[in-house]
Every structure is written in structure tokens, then in C-alpha cells.
């Protein structure tokens, strides 16, 4: 991916008719079919989001109108958002999620990049064994660890703490592997020059390798952040104190406290999803590239 | 093990030496490498290796959360799970869900990528609408679909009724539970596979198509005899990633039927839910660990099967 030539679709330029890479233009009928297909599928994919947004903007009494109305008779309102944001819970969970996701991202990227550099560019006894052990870890689904990990965290006194939520999420052998593969491809002449100038190993890592790896670091960070923001099972298990819950875990309890107030339920659901959606709107290209890169194992 | 995962993620190409490319005592033999790896090793040991071994050990004991001393029971937990109908039932749901979700998650993703790559204007919008759901937390996804699937007031049933069609008990009919979960999961996660396909399509050199066009190959012909075969590797990768992801289904089912009932009459409860229930509802930690390891064995079998397939395919290619 890193070496991929910018293609027409990612470059954001309008496809010009003459340079259509698929050869001569498809017949008009077929183009119409493709446009129709795209419109229908994206409407299907957007409809649930739009309906949720629509519901959240209705007065509570009109959410359950039959047949469903897109536009409420008494007009749109922000009441649902006001009541949801008026309770401290959502704000608390929001802060918790932000703290956890940022901490997980920063720590995971740091720990993984250091390890990847060690595996890629240095030699020490037992390196190959440790690398094999790391790669083997990619196969271990975190879900099978929930029971022993929970028991272990009780012993460590970390149940219902931020560290209890954060630390187990830092293990990302796949990210170590992806970064190592990238570092393997960085020309070592640069390092040799720096070493001649007397730079130490850490300085080489920090001042030469890291700046060269900005794109892959960003890709890994994006991937880790999405995972941490949306993680459900582990925070669910390790927190019982509502003040420490993350958004996804807290939200699941919101629904029961709100009963059937659909506008409020939808408002809180949308607020939980909004941050990543906004970030995505701003950085679509980088995120798409990042997800594709890490998803394909750093190609 | 090391080669297992390596081959699953590395694309063919000139073999690059992974290790030992740095000759000893050269200028680039960096010292102190162990200290770079150490922080990762500490978290890896504490939060993966130790729990893996601890869980394995626990599976031979009768452990509870309630403080009474653990008793060694040998293979009793494993013997019990083999005869536990709930293990087989939830495993069945898991496998069925994996098949039912993998097929659309691959085909729909491929269709989306082909449509978007065809170059119709509005790239930003298409990619946004297909990928945005993937960014939502599972709680948001499920809350939205619970509302859409609501029996009497939900958007979907109301629309069906307006069109004069029979309504469906999406979340209340045991026969629908798995299908509803599949629909939600496809909507939520197909964007990820879509992106993998899209980036694979963009990596296909345009000159190939130009040559084919000169030879008079029409669009359909180019799709079937060029694009799809060129995507074979990506499809293999997408399938294996998807199967492994689908086998681990838990979150959306746990939230959909609040309180973790796993659907009407437990009709969608996956095996991870049974692990959760055994461990955190019934407090039988040893038994829950045994089920975890039974499930882990299945994951390893799938991974090894995939390795075997990949090796055989690349061996065939070399032989040609």
C-alpha cells in the first residue's frame, strides 16, 4: 500500500472521460445500471443512520407515529439531546472513552513501534525466538482470555480501574508485525550515516526511523483508536462502577433507564458514534488508506 | 506458528530476508535492541502469555469466583463440555452465523468495490455510506437496529405493512434471530472488506485493461477474465479474516437481547456467550476456561486449514 501509485479514485480528481482506466467507456446502459446500483446500495446503507438521526430530532410523542413520518408534525426539536446531555452519565462515559481510547492508542503505538524496531534493526540473543512468540500471538483471540484475565486482574487489584481497562488492550502483536515489515524496508544507509555521526540507537530510532514512518504509524494509530473506542467485551467485564464505564458499555444500560423513549435512545446512540464519524469525514483518505494498510497486514 | 501468520498476511513478491539482514558488527548492528522490545514483552507476557497458561491450568480445576479453594479435577471439565448439549447448540449457532455472514460479507463487499471503482462521480459519498457504519460502536449499531426492527412501531415492519406485506418478528421469532443478527452484522462491518477490495482494485495496473481493451475485450469480459482472477488473493484473505472474525461473534448478540439471553429461546446464543455465562453468570471459571480452549482449538484448526490451502495453492503456482 505504501508504494501504491495514487490512483484516480483516491486522488480526488474527477474522472475524465478520455482517461478512463477501464478502457473505452462502458455503454450508456451499463453506466446507468452502475449508477442506479450505487444509489440504491448507498441509500440502503445510509437509511438506518438517517432514520436514527431523524428519530433523535423528533419530539418524544411523535417518534412512534404509525405509519412512520420522516417529518414530525410539530417540527424538529433538540429536546432529546438536551435531556441526554443533561444527565451526567453520558458526559462521564464520553470522558472515560476518550481517556481510554487515547491512552490505548498512544501506549500501543509506542510499545509496538519500539518492539518492531528492536526486531527489525537490532540483534540480541533470543531475538528470533521472541519474534516467533510475538507472531504466534496474532492467533490468540483476546476473547478466550477473558476468564483468566479477569481473575488475574482481581489479584492485581485492577478491576474497576482505568489501568484495568487500558493495559490488556495494549497487546497488539499484529501491529508489531506490520511495523516490523515496514521498518525492514527502510534503507539502512540512512542509519549508517547517522551512526558515523555518532548517533545512538535510540536517537536513530527517534530522529530517523520515526519521521520516515509517519504514514504507517498513522495507519496503525487509526486502527488501534477505532478498536479501542469501540471495544465492548473487555470494558464490560472489567467495570461494574458506572463512573468508570466507557460509552459502549454505559449506553447499553442507558436504554433500560430510558425505557421506551426512542428519541433519547437514538440521541445517545448518535452522540456515541459521532466523534469517529466526524473524524472520518475530515480525514477520509488517510483513514481509508490506514484501515486498508493495516487490514492487509501492512502491504 | 511463526510461519502460519506470516504467510497469511504476506503477499507474493521477491522474498525479503526477514531476519539476519543486518550483518553482525557492521555499522548498522544496533546495540541495546532488547531494551526496545522489553516494554512490549512485559505487557505481552502479563496480558496474553500468562492468561493463556493460567486459563489452560484453570480448565483442569473446579474454580469459582466465590473464594472456596480450587479443586483439581483433571479432564472432567473437558469431559463435561463434550456431553453438554448447550456447548454444541451454541457452537452450532456460531458456525451457522459464520457461514451465513461470511457469504454476504464477501460478495456485497466485492460488489460495492467494483461499483465504486467503476469511477462514477461522488466517490466521497459512496465510500462514506459504505464504510461509516464500521466506525460506529457496537452499542450504537444495536440500538439503531433494535429500533428499526421493533415489532409494532419499527420502521421496517411499518414499511412492510404499508406495502401490504406480512410483518416479521425480527427480534422475537426464534427462526429469525440469527438472520437478523446477520443483517445487522453485514450492515455494520461490510465496509471493512469493501475497503480491502477497493485497495486491491486500485493496485491493478491500468495498462492491463488498456491492453485488453485494444484486444477488443468488453467490460463484462474484462471483469470475469481479468479483474476477478486478479482479486483471487484478496478474496482468499478477506474470506479467512472474515471467518475468524465471524467465529468470535458475541457483542451484538449480547446487546441485542439485553441481559444476554442470546435471543428468543436462546436461538442465536454463540459459544462465546456460553463462555461468558459459565464464567460470569454461573461463576464456574474452570468450566468456562475449558470451553474457551475448546473454542481456541477450533480457531487454530481454521488457521492451519487456511495455511494448508495457501501453501498448496502457491505450490501449484510454482509447479506451473
Interface residues (C-beta under 8 A of the other chain):
Chain A: X1 X4 X7 X8 X9 X10 X12 X14 X15 X20 X21 X22 X23 X24 X26 X27 X30 X31 X34 X35 X37 X38 X41 X42 X45 X46 X48 X49 X51 X52 X55 X63 X64 X66 X67 X68 X110 X111 X112 X114 X115 X117 X118 X119 X121 X122 X123 X124 X125 X127 X128 X130 X131 X132 X133 X134 X135 X136 X137 X138 X139 X140 X141 X143 X144 X145 X146 X147 X148 X149 X150 X151 X152 X167 X168 X170 X171 X173 X176 X177 X181 X184 X185 X188 X191 X192 X195 X196 X201 X202 X204 X205 X226 X229 X230 X232 X233 X237 X247 X248 X249 X251 X252 X255 X256 X262 X265 X266 X268 X269 X270 X272 X273 X276 X277 X280 X281 X284 X288 X289 X291 X292 X293 X295 X296 X297 X298 X299
Chain B: X1 X2 X4 X5 X6 X8 X9 X10 X11 X16 X18 X19 X21 X22 X24 X27 X28 X29 X30 X31 X32 X33 X34 X35 X36 X37 X39 X40 X41 X43 X44 X46 X47 X48 X49 X50 X51 X52 X54 X55 X58 X63 X65 X111 X112 X115 X116 X117 X118 X119 X120 X121 X122 X123 X124 X125 X126 X127 X128 X129 X130 X131 X132 X133 X135 X136 X137 X138 X139 X140 X142 X143 X144 X145 X146 X147 X148 X152 X153 X155 X158 X159 X161 X162 X187 X192 X195 X196 X198 X199 X202 X203 X206 X209 X210 X212 X213 X214 X217 X219 X222 X237 X241 X244 X248 X250 X251 X255 X258 X272 X275 X276 X279 X280 X285 X288 X289 X292 X293 X295 X296 X299 X300 X303
